[in-house]
Amino acid sequence: MHEFFLIANFRNVLQHTFCLKGRSTRRELLGFLALPWIVYIAVALILAIIGALGADQSKEFVSVQLFAALLFFSSLLVLFIPFFSLGVRRLHDVGFSGKWLLWWCIINPIPLFMACNALACGEPFMAFMAPVALFVWIFEFLLPANVAAGVALALSLIYLFTNFIISFVLIVLLLTSGDKGKNRYGAPSSFSTNQIS
């Protein structure tokens, strides 16, 4: 029986979780990213329909909604390592080193965690201010309060600008079509063409 492409693609990426050599296609990346979101949107729609049909926002129903969101975000954390290795192989496909993705991963965890915490607390504006809060927290012990706030704001703006540039470049590289034929990272990935006709 012919397996659905997204599931086959997802399984292939998971089988190569710790493989940082070789190349991966754009189709593999988009397929891997699509499956968790499709499942999450389907579950969210089912919960929304149940809620609209008369579930009275009881504690049990709200608990189920919270559990579904928590399960989705924890699955994204679990899938980070396969995504990272897939991203490295994807960068190899366009002829770039995987170190580009490593730099992005180094500069983002703490502000990203703080932003997720702010979103979880229902403060979307504070999610954008997470880098400022991080820099204020670092400099408040070293400098007077008014100087620390100015330095933190300046460093945060520099951080946000560079992070935006790095993220934009990475997105463009990840979505660029791969090199035709062999490059210094090997032959093109054959999973998509072998698996799906």
C-alpha positions in Angstrom: 0.0 0.0 0.0 1.3 3.4 -0.9 2.0 5.5 2.1 0.8 9.1 2.3 3.7 11.5 1.4 3.7 13.6 4.6 3.9 10.6 6.8 6.6 8.9 4.8 8.5 12.2 4.7 8.1 12.7 8.4 9.3 9.2 9.1 12.3 9.6 6.8 13.3 12.9 8.6 13.0 11.2 12.0 15.1 8.3 10.8 17.9 10.8 9.9 17.5 12.8 13.2 21.3 12.8 14.0 22.5 12.9 10.4 24.3 16.2 9.6 25.8 15.0 6.4 24.3 15.0 3.0 21.5 17.0 1.5 17.7 17.4 1.9 15.2 18.9 -0.5 12.9 21.8 0.0 10.0 19.4 -0.3 11.3 17.4 2.7 11.6 20.5 4.8 8.1 21.8 4.0 6.6 18.3 4.4 8.2 17.9 7.8 7.0 21.3 9.0 3.5 20.8 7.6 2.5 17.6 9.4 2.6 18.9 13.0 0.7 22.1 12.0 -1.9 20.1 10.1 -2.5 17.9 13.2 -2.6 20.9 15.5 -5.0 22.8 13.3 -7.3 19.8 13.0 -7.3 19.3 16.8 -7.9 23.0 17.3 -10.9 23.0 14.8 -12.4 19.9 16.6 -12.1 21.7 19.9 -13.6 24.9 18.5 -16.5 23.0 17.0 -17.1 21.2 20.3 -17.0 24.5 22.1 -19.4 26.1 19.7 -21.8 23.2 19.9 -22.5 23.9 23.5 -19.6 22.9 25.7 -19.9 25.6 28.3 -16.2 26.4 28.8 -16.3 24.1 31.8 -13.0 23.4 33.6 -12.8 20.1 31.9 -13.1 21.5 28.4 -10.6 24.3 29.2 -8.3 21.7 30.6 -8.5 19.7 27.3 -7.8 22.8 25.3 -4.8 23.6 27.5 -3.6 20.0 27.3 -3.8 20.1 23.4 -1.8 23.4 23.2 0.8 22.1 25.7 1.1 18.8 23.8 1.6 20.7 20.5 4.3 23.0 21.9 6.1 20.2 23.7 6.1 18.2 20.5 7.7 21.1 18.7 10.4 21.1 21.3 10.9 17.3 20.8 11.0 17.8 17.0 13.7 20.6 17.3 16.6 18.2 16.9 15.3 16.5 13.8 14.4 19.9 12.4 17.9 21.2 13.2 19.6 18.3 11.4 17.1 18.7 8.5 17.9 22.4 8.3 21.6 21.7 8.2 21.1 19.2 5.3 18.8 21.7 3.6 21.6 24.4 3.8 24.0 21.8 2.3 21.6 21.4 -0.6 22.0 25.1 -1.5 25.8 24.9 -1.0 26.0 26.6 2.5 27.4 25.3 5.7 25.1 24.2 8.5 27.0 26.7 10.8 24.5 29.4 9.7 21.7 27.5 11.5 24.0 27.0 14.5 24.5 30.7 14.9 20.7 31.3 14.8 20.2 28.6 17.5 22.9 30.1 19.7 21.5 33.6 19.8 17.8 32.7 20.1 17.1 30.3 23.0 16.8 32.6 26.0 14.9 35.5 24.4 12.7 32.8 22.6 12.0 31.2 26.0 11.1 34.6 27.5 8.9 35.4 24.6 7.0 32.1 24.9 6.6 32.7 28.6 5.2 36.2 27.9 2.8 34.7 25.3 1.7 32.0 27.7 0.9 34.6 30.3 -1.3 36.4 27.8 1.1 39.3 27.1 1.8 39.4 23.4 3.5 42.8 23.5 5.9 41.6 26.2 7.0 38.8 23.8 8.6 41.4 21.6 10.2 43.0 24.7 11.9 39.8 25.9 15.4 40.8 24.6 15.1 44.2 26.4 14.1 42.4 29.6 17.1 40.1 29.3 19.6 42.9 28.7 18.1 45.0 31.6 18.4 42.0 33.9 22.1 41.6 32.8 23.1 45.2 33.2 21.1 46.2 36.2 23.8 44.8 38.5 26.6 46.6 36.6 25.3 50.1 35.8 23.0 52.7 37.4 19.3 52.1 36.6 18.9 54.9 34.0 22.1 53.9 32.2 21.3 50.2 32.3 17.9 50.9 30.7 19.4 52.9 27.8 22.2 50.4 27.2 19.7 47.5 27.3 17.4 49.3 24.8 20.3 50.0 22.4 21.6 46.4 22.7 18.1 45.0 22.2 17.6 47.0 19.0 20.9 45.8 17.7 20.0 42.2 18.7 16.5 42.4 17.1 17.9 43.9 13.9 20.7 41.3 13.5 18.4 38.5 14.5 15.9 39.7 11.8 18.6 39.8 9.2 20.0 36.3 10.1 16.4 34.9 10.2 15.5 36.4 6.9 18.7 35.1 5.2 18.1 31.6 6.7 14.5 31.5 5.5 15.6 32.6 2.0 18.3 29.9 2.0 16.0 27.2 3.3 13.4 27.9 0.7 15.8 28.3 -2.2 15.9 25.5 -4.7 18.9 23.2 -4.3 22.0 22.9 -6.5 21.5 20.8 -9.5 23.8 17.8 -9.5 26.6 17.2 -7.0 28.0 20.0 -4.8 30.7 19.8 -2.0 28.1 18.2 0.3 27.3 15.3 -2.0 24.6 14.2 -4.4 21.1 15.6 -4.3 18.7 13.9 -1.9 16.7 11.2 -3.6 14.0 10.6 -1.0 11.3 12.7 -2.6 11.8 11.4 -6.1 12.1 7.8 -5.0 9.2 7.9 -2.6 6.6 9.7 -4.7 6.1 9.4 -8.4 
